[in-house]
Amino acid sequence: MWNGEVHIVLWLQSLGGWLEPPMLAASALGSKSLFLVLLPLVFWCVHAGLGARVYLVLMGSSLLNGLLKAVVAGARPYWLNPTVASLSPESTFGAPSGHTQSVVAVWGYLAAKIRRRWIWPAAGAVMGLVALSRMYLGAHFLTDVVAGLAVGAALLWLVLRYEEEMLRWWRRRALGAQVGLALAGSLLPGVLTAGWQLLVRDGWRAPAEWTGMLPADIPGATLNHVLALGGGLFGAVVGLSALAARGWYSARGSLVSRVTRYVVGMAGIVLILVVVQVTVPTASGVAAGVREYVLYTLASLWGTLAAPEMFLRMGLATRPEAGRPQGSAV
């Protein structure tokens, strides 16, 4: 199947190198790196409830995608065929496309909540551009992006259909129970991934027909990716739950206070990354997975709890006014 699809990728790349910059830009619209820069901006500075919910959608979608990648163990075009240019190198398995799945889940959720006539056509154009860019860049086959679109759409429907019921159920739980449930839910994908690799794909080796440029230890990179996302989800759910228990947080305020929040908040995230990198510069095996889980947990806890509480104490933000809540996410 993939051998047939590689010709689609080669045809796209034959259109010319002038497409590489715009395709890289389009691909970034589905990148978790971009979302992790923009979503704090929404949460801290625009609308706390919307930012929190979109972040949870992103982390949930990414975790599911990582688990599916481990199960499918799909090639990427440039792994399979050395004539495919590697314009977006990746270390995890390919199918389904994470960028495509994320762009459908996140931009689709935003479109559903913003409710403007123009937003759905714009979101659809972004989804199509991201899907096309991932093939042009040699990161995915056509079936990868189609699977990403399908999984993202299914997840989006489930979220929009059941999110209020889930939130009502969640809010009836005590904070301690919420922490326990969040821990279990964040670790489960990593446990399933590790179990699948141990019991089903033990001793996995790349097939002989994968003659392109392969990264080292693809299963290990995929597992660490899932564990990192689990840590991000755990930190976010615990942080948002604790923030809700303390009275939540309003992103309203002057332009100066909003800009200051973002600068201080992002500085905190950078500091966490630097401290972890300095204290644990390298790790391998189980230690690498634990490192990634802890790192993403700390960064998410900072973004969803510690930073908002600091903003409140610095006078840069306030609790929501009575009768004018900014939509608590949890």
One Martini backbone bead per residue (centre of mass of N, CA, C, O) as a GRO file, in nm:
protein
  330
    1MET     BB    1   0.061   0.061  -0.024
    2TRP     BB    2   0.299   0.261   0.027
    3ASN     BB    3   0.438   0.224  -0.249
    4GLY     BB    4   0.205   0.368  -0.400
    5GLU     BB    5   0.203   0.645  -0.231
    6VAL     BB    6   0.491   0.761  -0.285
    7HIS     BB    7   0.417   0.897  -0.562
    8ILE     BB    8   0.263   1.134  -0.444
    9VAL     BB    9   0.499   1.262  -0.296
   10LEU     BB   10   0.689   1.290  -0.538
   11TRP     BB   11   0.501   1.473  -0.702
   12LEU     BB   12   0.488   1.707  -0.503
   13GLN     BB   13   0.801   1.755  -0.494
   14SER     BB   14   0.822   1.812  -0.815
   15LEU     BB   15   0.700   2.111  -0.806
   16GLY     BB   16   0.908   2.231  -0.595
   17GLY     BB   17   1.106   2.417  -0.366
   18TRP     BB   18   0.920   2.676  -0.340
   19LEU     BB   19   0.711   2.514  -0.139
   20GLU     BB   20   0.850   2.476   0.134
   21PRO     BB   21   0.788   2.730   0.305
   22PRO     BB   22   0.471   2.717   0.291
   23MET     BB   23   0.455   2.424   0.401
   24LEU     BB   24   0.585   2.478   0.674
   25ALA     BB   25   0.375   2.686   0.760
   26ALA     BB   26   0.129   2.500   0.738
   27SER     BB   27   0.229   2.280   0.935
   28ALA     BB   28   0.238   2.471   1.190
   29LEU     BB   29  -0.082   2.481   1.226
   30GLY     BB   30  -0.046   2.161   1.353
   31SER     BB   31   0.146   2.229   1.579
   32LYS     BB   32   0.225   2.191   1.908
   33SER     BB   33   0.419   2.430   1.933
   34LEU     BB   34   0.218   2.647   1.853
   35PHE     BB   35  -0.003   2.582   2.062
   36LEU     BB   36   0.201   2.620   2.315
   37VAL     BB   37   0.201   2.937   2.251
   38LEU     BB   38  -0.109   3.022   2.205
   39LEU     BB   39  -0.279   2.903   2.445
   40PRO     BB   40  -0.165   3.080   2.674
   41LEU     BB   41  -0.271   3.338   2.550
   42VAL     BB   42  -0.568   3.266   2.581
   43PHE     BB   43  -0.575   3.191   2.887
   44TRP     BB   44  -0.425   3.455   3.008
   45CYS     BB   45  -0.549   3.699   2.783
   46VAL     BB   46  -0.859   3.624   2.685
   47HIS     BB   47  -0.985   3.309   2.765
   48ALA     BB   48  -0.987   3.077   3.001
   49GLY     BB   49  -1.197   2.863   2.919
   50LEU     BB   50  -1.114   2.822   2.624
   51GLY     BB   51  -0.814   2.762   2.665
   52ALA     BB   52  -0.854   2.511   2.843
   53ARG     BB   53  -1.023   2.335   2.648
   54VAL     BB   54  -0.827   2.331   2.409
   55TYR     BB   55  -0.592   2.201   2.560
   56LEU     BB   56  -0.738   1.936   2.625
   57VAL     BB   57  -0.790   1.857   2.335
   58LEU     BB   58  -0.497   1.844   2.245
   59MET     BB   59  -0.392   1.632   2.453
   60GLY     BB   60  -0.595   1.410   2.391
   61SER     BB   61  -0.532   1.382   2.088
   62SER     BB   62  -0.225   1.327   2.116
   63LEU     BB   63  -0.244   1.072   2.285
   64LEU     BB   64  -0.407   0.904   2.087
   65ASN     BB   65  -0.205   0.927   1.855
   66GLY     BB   66   0.036   0.791   1.994
   67LEU     BB   67  -0.102   0.518   2.036
   68LEU     BB   68  -0.163   0.461   1.736
   69LYS     BB   69   0.125   0.463   1.636
   70ALA     BB   70   0.219   0.217   1.803
   71VAL     BB   71   0.019   0.014   1.677
   72VAL     BB   72   0.080   0.054   1.367
   73ALA     BB   73   0.376   0.118   1.276
   74GLY     BB   74   0.438   0.340   1.065
   75ALA     BB   75   0.561   0.476   0.800
   76ARG     BB   76   0.763   0.696   0.629
   77PRO     BB   77   0.845   0.797   0.326
   78TYR     BB   78   1.164   0.842   0.390
   79TRP     BB   79   1.194   0.551   0.504
   80LEU     BB   80   1.106   0.384   0.248
   81ASN     BB   81   1.228   0.620   0.048
   82PRO     BB   82   1.525   0.779  -0.053
   83THR     BB   83   1.384   0.986  -0.271
   84VAL     BB   84   1.263   1.117  -0.032
   85ALA     BB   85   1.234   1.411   0.113
   86SER     BB   86   1.342   1.541   0.434
   87LEU     BB   87   1.152   1.824   0.556
   88SER     BB   88   1.029   1.661   0.835
   89PRO     BB   89   1.165   1.532   1.081
   90GLU     BB   90   1.104   1.215   1.252
   91SER     BB   91   1.083   0.972   1.544
   92THR     BB   92   0.805   0.864   1.492
   93PHE     BB   93   0.554   0.720   1.398
   94GLY     BB   94   0.309   0.792   1.147
   95ALA     BB   95   0.033   0.648   1.205
   96PRO     BB   96  -0.136   0.896   1.232
   97SER     BB   97  -0.163   1.221   1.171
   98GLY     BB   98  -0.104   1.463   1.406
   99HIS     BB   99  -0.147   1.732   1.266
  100THR     BB  100  -0.423   1.665   1.140
  101GLN     BB  101  -0.571   1.589   1.397
  102SER     BB  102  -0.522   1.855   1.555
  103VAL     BB  103  -0.649   2.057   1.351
  104VAL     BB  104  -0.933   1.943   1.374
  105ALA     BB  105  -0.978   1.957   1.681
  106VAL     BB  106  -0.895   2.258   1.734
  107TRP     BB  107  -1.017   2.425   1.497
  108GLY     BB  108  -1.296   2.299   1.526
  109TYR     BB  109  -1.353   2.395   1.813
  110LEU     BB  110  -1.322   2.695   1.761
  111ALA     BB  111  -1.542   2.715   1.545
  112ALA     BB  112  -1.778   2.617   1.731
  113LYS     BB  113  -1.736   2.859   1.947
  114ILE     BB  114  -1.733   3.123   1.772
  115ARG     BB  115  -1.959   3.149   1.557
  116ARG     BB  116  -1.881   3.218   1.246
  117ARG     BB  117  -1.929   3.223   0.914
  118TRP     BB  118  -1.606   3.211   0.837
  119ILE     BB  119  -1.466   2.985   1.016
  120TRP     BB  120  -1.511   2.713   0.869
  121PRO     BB  121  -1.367   2.773   0.600
  122ALA     BB  122  -1.097   2.841   0.737
  123ALA     BB  123  -1.058   2.571   0.884
  124GLY     BB  124  -1.070   2.393   0.628
  125ALA     BB  125  -0.822   2.518   0.492
  126VAL     BB  126  -0.620   2.443   0.710
  127MET     BB  127  -0.659   2.139   0.701
  128GLY     BB  128  -0.577   2.103   0.402
  129LEU     BB  129  -0.292   2.227   0.420
  130VAL     BB  130  -0.175   2.037   0.629
  131ALA     BB  131  -0.216   1.774   0.478
  132LEU     BB  132  -0.049   1.854   0.227
  133SER     BB  133   0.220   1.927   0.373
  134ARG     BB  134   0.285   1.642   0.493
  135MET     BB  135   0.337   1.520   0.214
  136TYR     BB  136   0.545   1.712   0.089
  137LEU     BB  137   0.756   1.671   0.343
  138GLY     BB  138   0.758   1.340   0.392
  139ALA     BB  139   0.579   1.249   0.659
  140HIS     BB  140   0.324   1.147   0.471
  141PHE     BB  141   0.064   0.973   0.375
  142LEU     BB  142  -0.250   0.968   0.266
  143THR     BB  143  -0.360   0.769   0.486
  144ASP     BB  144  -0.260   0.933   0.727
  145VAL     BB  145  -0.435   1.192   0.681
  146VAL     BB  146  -0.707   1.055   0.669
  147ALA     BB  147  -0.691   0.935   0.952
  148GLY     BB  148  -0.656   1.205   1.098
  149LEU     BB  149  -0.923   1.328   1.008
  150ALA     BB  150  -1.109   1.107   1.126
  151VAL     BB  151  -1.017   1.114   1.423
  152GLY     BB  152  -1.058   1.417   1.468
  153ALA     BB  153  -1.363   1.422   1.401
  154ALA     BB  154  -1.456   1.218   1.613
  155LEU     BB  155  -1.347   1.369   1.859
  156LEU     BB  156  -1.498   1.631   1.814
  157TRP     BB  157  -1.781   1.513   1.841
  158LEU     BB  158  -1.751   1.403   2.128
  159VAL     BB  159  -1.689   1.669   2.267
  160LEU     BB  160  -1.942   1.832   2.177
  161ARG     BB  161  -2.149   1.619   2.292
  162TYR     BB  162  -1.999   1.556   2.608
  163GLU     BB  163  -1.863   1.789   2.777
  164GLU     BB  164  -2.084   1.877   2.981
  165GLU     BB  165  -2.128   1.603   3.114
  166MET     BB  166  -1.833   1.563   3.203
  167LEU     BB  167  -1.813   1.819   3.378
  168ARG     BB  168  -2.033   1.753   3.577
  169TRP     BB  169  -1.902   1.494   3.678
  170TRP     BB  170  -1.629   1.618   3.767
  171ARG     BB  171  -1.743   1.838   3.975
  172ARG     BB  172  -1.843   1.604   4.182
  173ARG     BB  173  -1.557   1.575   4.249
  174ALA     BB  174  -1.302   1.559   4.435
  175LEU     BB  175  -0.985   1.663   4.422
  176GLY     BB  176  -0.849   1.395   4.490
  177ALA     BB  177  -1.002   1.232   4.273
  178GLN     BB  178  -0.904   1.399   4.032
  179VAL     BB  179  -0.606   1.332   4.063
  180GLY     BB  180  -0.630   1.025   4.036
  181LEU     BB  181  -0.767   1.021   3.757
  182ALA     BB  182  -0.548   1.181   3.607
  183LEU     BB  183  -0.317   0.985   3.656
  184ALA     BB  184  -0.442   0.736   3.525
  185GLY     BB  185  -0.508   0.867   3.244
  186SER     BB  186  -0.204   0.951   3.180
  187LEU     BB  187  -0.073   0.650   3.206
  188LEU     BB  188  -0.230   0.451   3.025
  189PRO     BB  189  -0.104   0.499   2.741
  190GLY     BB  190   0.183   0.418   2.828
  191VAL     BB  191   0.115   0.132   2.920
  192LEU     BB  192  -0.005   0.036   2.651
  193THR     BB  193   0.243   0.089   2.480
  194ALA     BB  194   0.442  -0.089   2.638
  195GLY     BB  195   0.276  -0.350   2.618
  196TRP     BB  196   0.268  -0.369   2.309
  197GLN     BB  197   0.577  -0.372   2.266
  198LEU     BB  198   0.628  -0.627   2.448
  199LEU     BB  199   0.395  -0.837   2.341
  200VAL     BB  200   0.388  -0.769   2.014
  201ARG     BB  201   0.681  -0.586   1.950
  202ASP     BB  202   0.911  -0.754   2.028
  203GLY     BB  203   1.198  -0.675   1.865
  204TRP     BB  204   1.172  -0.454   1.673
  205ARG     BB  205   1.209  -0.414   1.316
  206ALA     BB  206   1.281  -0.288   1.036
  207PRO     BB  207   1.194  -0.337   0.741
  208ALA     BB  208   1.363  -0.403   0.452
  209GLU     BB  209   1.192  -0.186   0.272
  210TRP     BB  210   1.325   0.026   0.463
  211THR     BB  211   1.561   0.234   0.281
  212GLY     BB  212   1.582   0.478   0.436
  213MET     BB  213   1.593   0.726   0.675
  214LEU     BB  214   1.651   0.630   1.010
  215PRO     BB  215   1.582   0.645   1.322
  216ALA     BB  216   1.647   0.593   1.643
  217ASP     BB  217   1.439   0.426   1.824
  218ILE     BB  218   1.122   0.440   1.757
  219PRO     BB  219   0.968   0.312   1.996
  220GLY     BB  220   1.097   0.489   2.218
  221ALA     BB  221   1.005   0.765   2.105
  222THR     BB  222   0.702   0.700   2.117
  223LEU     BB  223   0.682   0.648   2.420
  224ASN     BB  224   0.793   0.925   2.516
  225HIS     BB  225   0.573   1.088   2.380
  226VAL     BB  226   0.336   0.974   2.543
  227LEU     BB  227   0.443   1.049   2.825
  228ALA     BB  228   0.459   1.352   2.784
  229LEU     BB  229   0.156   1.393   2.726
  230GLY     BB  230   0.062   1.279   2.994
  231GLY     BB  231   0.191   1.501   3.166
  232GLY     BB  232   0.036   1.736   3.037
  233LEU     BB  233  -0.245   1.636   3.119
  234PHE     BB  234  -0.207   1.613   3.422
  235GLY     BB  235  -0.126   1.907   3.482
  236ALA     BB  236  -0.382   2.038   3.362
  237VAL     BB  237  -0.607   1.900   3.527
  238VAL     BB  238  -0.500   1.971   3.808
  239GLY     BB  239  -0.470   2.277   3.772
  240LEU     BB  240  -0.767   2.339   3.690
  241SER     BB  241  -0.903   2.212   3.936
  242ALA     BB  242  -0.761   2.389   4.149
  243LEU     BB  243  -0.847   2.662   4.032
  244ALA     BB  244  -1.151   2.614   4.063
  245ALA     BB  245  -1.141   2.570   4.378
  246ARG     BB  246  -1.017   2.886   4.405
  247GLY     BB  247  -1.210   3.059   4.174
  248TRP     BB  248  -1.037   3.098   3.947
  249TYR     BB  249  -0.997   3.299   3.634
  250SER     BB  250  -0.923   3.611   3.471
  251ALA     BB  251  -0.836   3.756   3.144
  252ARG     BB  252  -0.892   4.021   3.217
  253GLY     BB  253  -0.777   4.350   3.111
  254SER     BB  254  -0.522   4.516   3.035
  255LEU     BB  255  -0.282   4.524   2.803
  256VAL     BB  256  -0.044   4.529   2.997
  257SER     BB  257  -0.130   4.286   3.174
  258ARG     BB  258  -0.140   4.077   2.945
  259VAL     BB  259   0.150   4.101   2.848
  260THR     BB  260   0.283   4.038   3.120
  261ARG     BB  261   0.172   3.760   3.158
  262TYR     BB  262   0.303   3.630   2.909
  263VAL     BB  263   0.596   3.686   2.976
  264VAL     BB  264   0.602   3.551   3.255
  265GLY     BB  265   0.490   3.274   3.174
  266MET     BB  266   0.706   3.199   2.957
  267ALA     BB  267   0.948   3.227   3.147
  268GLY     BB  268   0.866   2.988   3.326
  269ILE     BB  269   0.884   2.768   3.111
  270VAL     BB  270   1.180   2.811   3.038
  271LEU     BB  271   1.291   2.756   3.322
  272ILE     BB  272   1.198   2.465   3.341
  273LEU     BB  273   1.355   2.359   3.096
  274VAL     BB  274   1.637   2.437   3.199
  275VAL     BB  275   1.642   2.288   3.471
  276VAL     BB  276   1.597   2.004   3.357
  277GLN     BB  277   1.840   2.007   3.160
  278VAL     BB  278   2.056   2.047   3.386
  279THR     BB  279   1.977   1.812   3.588
  280VAL     BB  280   1.872   1.628   3.316
  281PRO     BB  281   2.034   1.602   3.027
  282THR     BB  282   2.025   1.279   3.033
  283ALA     BB  283   1.840   0.990   2.898
  284SER     BB  284   1.733   0.642   2.928
  285GLY     BB  285   1.472   0.473   2.884
  286VAL     BB  286   1.286   0.503   3.155
  287ALA     BB  287   1.411   0.778   3.236
  288ALA     BB  288   1.315   0.933   2.985
  289GLY     BB  289   1.010   0.904   3.039
  290VAL     BB  290   1.008   1.038   3.318
  291ARG     BB  291   1.124   1.307   3.234
  292GLU     BB  292   0.895   1.387   3.038
  293TYR     BB  293   0.662   1.371   3.234
  294VAL     BB  294   0.766   1.580   3.440
  295LEU     BB  295   0.808   1.819   3.255
  296TYR     BB  296   0.509   1.843   3.153
  297THR     BB  297   0.381   1.870   3.427
  298LEU     BB  298   0.520   2.132   3.519
  299ALA     BB  299   0.438   2.311   3.280
  300SER     BB  300   0.127   2.275   3.321
  301LEU     BB  301   0.109   2.370   3.614
  302TRP     BB  302   0.207   2.647   3.562
  303GLY     BB  303  -0.003   2.738   3.340
  304THR     BB  304  -0.279   2.650   3.521
  305LEU     BB  305  -0.176   2.764   3.825
  306ALA     BB  306   0.080   2.926   3.909
  307ALA     BB  307   0.054   3.166   3.715
  308PRO     BB  308  -0.231   3.268   3.790
  309GLU     BB  309  -0.164   3.307   4.092
  310MET     BB  310   0.058   3.516   4.039
  311PHE     BB  311  -0.114   3.724   3.896
  312LEU     BB  312  -0.297   3.777   4.138
  313ARG     BB  313  -0.063   3.870   4.340
  314MET     BB  314   0.040   4.103   4.126
  315GLY     BB  315  -0.228   4.240   3.994
  316LEU     BB  316  -0.288   4.117   3.685
  317ALA     BB  317  -0.543   3.975   3.820
  318THR     BB  318  -0.867   3.816   3.859
  319ARG     BB  319  -1.139   3.713   3.964
  320PRO     BB  320  -1.434   3.644   3.887
  321GLU     BB  321  -1.714   3.792   3.859
  322ALA     BB  322  -2.013   3.816   3.973
  323GLY     BB  323  -2.196   3.690   3.695
  324ARG     BB  324  -1.889   3.682   3.522
  325PRO     BB  325  -1.784   3.420   3.409
  326GLN     BB  326  -1.493   3.250   3.248
  327GLY     BB  327  -1.542   2.954   3.190
  328SER     BB  328  -1.495   2.692   3.334
  329ALA     BB  329  -1.339   2.380   3.253
  330VAL     BB  330  -1.364   2.216   3.566
   0.00000   0.00000   0.00000
